[in-house]
Amino acid sequence: MEGAKQTGAELAREWIRNSPFAQRVGLRLESLEPDEAILAVDYDESLTTLGDVVHGGVISTLIDTAAAAAAWSTPDGSVPSAATTVGLTVEFLSAAHGADLRVRGRVVKRGRTLCFVDAEVTGPDGDLVAKGIVTYKVG
């Protein structure tokens, strides 16, 4: 963007697109709106823990990355002055057997310095695989 300051959402898009870790895992940003991000990862044998079960670390990565992108996608377009996960809780609800996964991260509350994000990971049939709550420092 020549001459124009990038928004937090634009920076989040760029970060996910260029992150070596996101590329390694195969994370893909599907949608980014104010206070909401949807990401996906296609099933690959390299992402499994045992048999065809997707590793919990992949699921946690989806949750953390979606939360960060949602937190950066501010309704007013501003750029957070700080950017780090300070709390991450993941509840695994069912095994993801050989499944492509999708996560929806949604900001539930923005404070002056903290942003609280709820995330849900689903399989291709829409069944809930995991829920996450992320506290993200934004200022």
N, C-alpha and C positions, 0 to 999 in steps of 0.2 A: 504494500500500500504506500505509494509515493506521496509524501507530504502529509499524510493523515496518520493520526495516532491509532494504533490498533486497540480494539476492545479486548476485554478479558476473554470473551468467547472466541475471538479470532486467534488469540494466543494459545488457548486450550486446543483448538483444532490443529494448529501448527505443532504444538508439543506432542500430541498423540501421533500425528503423521510422521514426525521425525524422531521419535523416541526409539533408540535401539532396543530397549527392553520390550516396548509395545510391539515393535516389528517382530522380535524374536518369538513372542507368545502368539502373535497373529491377531492382536486387538484391532478392531475396526470401529470407527465412529460412524454410527448410522444416523444420528440426529442430535442436534444441539440447539436448544431453545433456552430462553431465560429461565434459570433455576432448574433445568432438566437436561440430562444427557442419556442417550441410549447407545450402548456399545454392544458388540458381538464378537464372538470367537468361534471359528469353525473347529469341529473335532479333528484332532490329529493324534496319532499314537504317541507322539513325543510329549503330549500333555497329560498322560495317564499316570496313575500311581500303581495300580494293580489291575491286570486284565484290561478292560476297556473303560474303567472308571476315571473320569476327569479329576485331576489332582485338586485338592482343596486350595492349594496356593494359586492355581489358575483362577478359581472362583473368587478368592479373596482379592486377587489382582484386578479382576473385572469390577468388583465392588469399589475398591479404592480409587481406581482410575475414573470410573463414572462419577463418583462423589467429587473428585477434584475438578473434573470438567464442569459439573453442574455448579459448583461453588464459584468457579471462574466466570461462568456465564451469567453475569449480573444483569438484573432487569434494566439498569440504567447504562449498561455498556462500560462501566468503570473497570479498572484493572486493580485487583486486590494488591495491597502493598506487601503482603507476606503470603507464602504459599506452602503449607505443610500439613500433613495429616497428624493430628495429635491424639486421636482415639479411633480405634477400628474394632467393631464387634461383629462377628459373623456367626450366624446360626445355620448349620447345614441341615436341611430338611429332608432331602432324599439324594441318593446317588445319581450322578449324571453318567449313565452308561452309554458310551459312544455317541454322545450328543453334542450338537452345536448348541451354544449357549448365548443368551441375550440378557443384558442387565439394563434396568431403568433406574437411574439415580435422580432423586428429586429433593430439592432443598425444602425442608420443613420449617426452618427458622434461620434468619440471618441476624446476627448480633453485630456489635461494633467490631469485635475482633474474632469471633467464632461463627462458623456456619455449620448447621446441623443437617445432615443429609440421610435420607432413607433410601435403601437400594434393594431391589428384588431381582434375583437371577432366575430365569425360566429356561426350560428346555424347549425343543421345537413344538411340543404339543401344548405349550403354555403352562404346564405344571410347574409349580414353585420348587426350585432346587435349593435356594438359600436366600436368607434375608440378612441385610447388613445395616448397621447404623454407624455413620462416620462423623466425627467431629473434625472440622477442618479450620485451620487458622487462616484468616483472610486479612488481618490488619494488625 
